[in-house]
Amino acid sequence: MDIVSRVKGILVAPEAEWAAIEKEPGTPGYLFPNYVVYLAAIPPVAGFIGSAIIGVAVPAIGTVRVPLFIGLLGAVIGYVLSFLVVYVVAIIVDQLAPRFGGTKDFTSALKVTVYSFTPYWLGGIFDLMAGLRFVAFLAALYGLYLLWTGLPRLMRAPSDRAVAYVAATAGSAFAIMLVLGLILAALLT
C-alpha cells in the first residue's frame, strides 16, 4: 500500500477510494502495520513536542511545559491507545451494522474505521501549537464525512440510514476517546 496515495485519495476523492479499499485486505495484521502505525503517531508526537518542548505561553507566568518524562510517557500511552480505540470502534461499527440495515463484516468495519480516522490523525499536527489545537478538532470532523461515505459502501448500510449510523458510531467513538483521555490524564497527574 502506498500510504501517501491512500491518504490523498481518501481525503480528496473518498468515493473512488472506498471502491479501491473495498477490494483490499482489512485485517489488523494488514491495516495496523501498513497504515495505522504511521498516521496514529502524528498526534502523540506533535502533542509531546508541543507540550513538553515548545510549551504553552501563559500570561503573567511565562512558558509552561510538561516535564519531559511525563510528556513522553503520555505520548507512548496515547499512541498505544490509538490502536485500541480503532479496534474498539471497529467492533462497534460491526455490531451496529444490522441495526442500521447493514451487513456484519468485521474486516469492512475495521477498514471504514481506520480510514475514517485519517483526518483526525493528520490534524494531530496542530497539537504542536496550543493555539491551533482546535484546528485538529475541525479536521477530525471531516472523518465523519468519510464515515458517512464509507458505511454504505463497505458495511452495505442503506444510504438513508447512514446519517443515524454515523451518529451512533461517532457518539460511541467520542465516548471511548473521552473515557480513555480522562484515564490517561488521571494516570499522568
C-alpha positions in Angstrom: 0.0 0.0 0.0 1.3 3.4 -0.9 0.3 5.4 2.2 0.7 8.9 0.6 -1.6 7.9 -2.3 -4.1 6.4 0.1 -4.2 9.5 2.3 -4.5 11.7 -0.7 -7.2 9.5 -2.2 -9.3 9.2 1.0 -9.2 12.9 1.6 -9.7 14.2 -2.0 -11.8 11.5 -3.7 -13.3 9.3 -0.9 -16.0 7.7 -3.1 -13.4 6.4 -5.6 -11.0 5.4 -2.8 -13.7 3.4 -0.9 -14.1 1.3 -4.1 -10.4 0.5 -4.1 -10.4 -0.1 -0.3 -13.3 -2.5 -0.6 -11.1 -4.9 -2.6 -8.2 -4.9 -0.2 -7.5 -6.9 3.0 -9.0 -5.5 6.2 -7.3 -7.5 8.9 -5.5 -5.8 11.8 -2.3 -7.6 10.6 -2.6 -5.6 7.3 -4.0 -2.3 8.3 -2.1 -1.7 11.6 1.4 -2.1 10.3 0.8 -0.6 6.9 -1.3 2.4 7.8 -2.2 3.0 11.4 1.3 2.6 12.8 2.4 5.7 10.8 -0.6 8.0 11.0 -1.5 7.3 14.6 1.9 8.5 15.6 1.3 12.1 14.4 -0.9 13.3 17.3 1.2 11.9 20.2 4.5 13.1 18.7 3.1 16.5 17.9 1.5 16.7 21.3 4.7 15.8 23.0 6.7 18.4 21.1 4.0 21.0 21.6 3.5 20.4 25.3 7.0 19.3 26.5 9.4 21.1 24.2 7.6 24.2 22.8 5.3 24.7 25.7 2.3 26.9 26.3 2.6 30.7 26.8 0.6 31.7 29.9 0.2 35.4 30.6 2.0 36.7 33.7 3.6 33.3 34.2 5.6 32.7 31.0 6.0 29.5 29.1 4.7 26.3 30.8 6.0 23.0 29.7 5.1 19.4 30.7 8.0 17.6 32.2 9.8 15.5 29.5 9.2 12.1 31.2 5.5 12.8 31.7 5.2 14.1 28.2 7.0 11.1 26.7 5.0 8.7 28.8 1.8 10.3 27.8 2.8 10.2 24.1 3.6 6.5 24.3 0.4 5.6 26.1 -1.6 7.8 23.7 -0.1 6.1 20.7 -0.8 2.6 22.1 -4.4 3.7 22.9 -4.9 4.8 19.3 -4.7 1.2 18.2 -7.2 0.2 20.9 -9.6 2.9 20.0 -9.6 2.0 16.4 -10.2 -1.7 17.2 -13.0 -1.0 19.6 -14.7 1.5 17.3 -14.5 -1.1 14.5 -16.2 -3.6 16.8 -18.9 -1.1 17.4 -19.3 -0.4 13.7 -19.6 -4.1 13.1 -22.1 -4.7 15.9 -24.3 -1.7 14.9 -24.5 -2.7 11.2 -27.6 -4.9 11.5 -29.5 -2.2 13.4 -29.0 0.2 10.5 -29.7 -2.3 7.7 -26.1 -3.1 7.1 -24.2 -6.4 7.0 -21.9 -7.5 9.8 -18.4 -7.8 8.5 -15.5 -7.0 10.9 -12.9 -6.6 8.1 -15.0 -4.0 6.4 -15.8 -2.3 9.8 -12.1 -2.1 10.5 -11.3 -0.6 7.1 -14.0 2.0 7.4 -12.9 2.9 10.9 -9.2 3.1 10.1 -9.6 5.3 7.0 -12.2 7.5 8.7 -9.7 8.3 11.4 -7.2 9.7 8.8 -8.2 13.4 9.1 -8.1 13.1 12.9 -4.6 11.7 12.8 -3.4 14.2 10.2 -5.0 17.1 12.2 -2.9 16.0 15.1 0.0 18.0 13.6 -1.8 21.1 15.0 -1.0 19.8 18.5 2.4 21.4 18.0 0.9 24.8 18.9 -1.6 25.2 21.8 -3.5 27.9 19.9 -4.1 25.7 16.9 -5.4 22.6 18.6 -8.9 23.5 17.7 -8.0 23.0 14.1 -7.2 19.4 14.8 -10.8 19.0 16.0 -12.1 20.7 12.9 -10.0 18.3 10.7 -11.5 15.4 12.6 -15.0 16.4 11.6 -14.0 15.5 8.0 -13.7 12.0 9.3 -17.5 12.0 9.9 -18.0 12.7 6.2 -15.6 9.8 5.4 -17.6 7.6 7.7 -20.8 8.7 6.0 -19.5 7.8 2.6 -17.8 4.6 3.7 -20.5 2.9 5.7 -23.0 2.4 2.8 -20.2 1.1 0.6 -18.3 -1.2 3.0 -21.0 -2.1 5.5 -23.8 -2.3 3.0 -25.9 0.1 5.1 -28.7 1.9 3.2 -27.8 5.5 2.3 -30.9 6.8 4.0 -29.9 5.3 7.3 -26.2 6.3 7.1 -26.6 9.5 9.0 -28.0 7.7 12.0 -25.3 5.0 11.7 -22.6 7.7 11.6 -24.2 9.5 14.6 -24.2 6.3 16.7 -20.7 5.4 15.7 -19.3 8.9 16.2 -21.0 9.1 19.6 -19.6 5.8 20.7 -16.1 6.8 19.4 -16.3 10.1 21.2 -17.3 8.4 24.4 -14.5 5.9 24.2 -11.9 8.6 23.4 -13.2 10.8 26.3 -13.0 8.0 28.8 -9.6 6.9 27.7 -8.4 10.5 27.7 -9.6 11.0 31.3 -7.9 7.8 32.3 -4.7 8.9 30.7 -4.9 12.3 32.3 -5.5 10.7 35.7 -2.5 8.4 35.3 -0.2 11.3 34.3 -1.1 13.7 37.0 
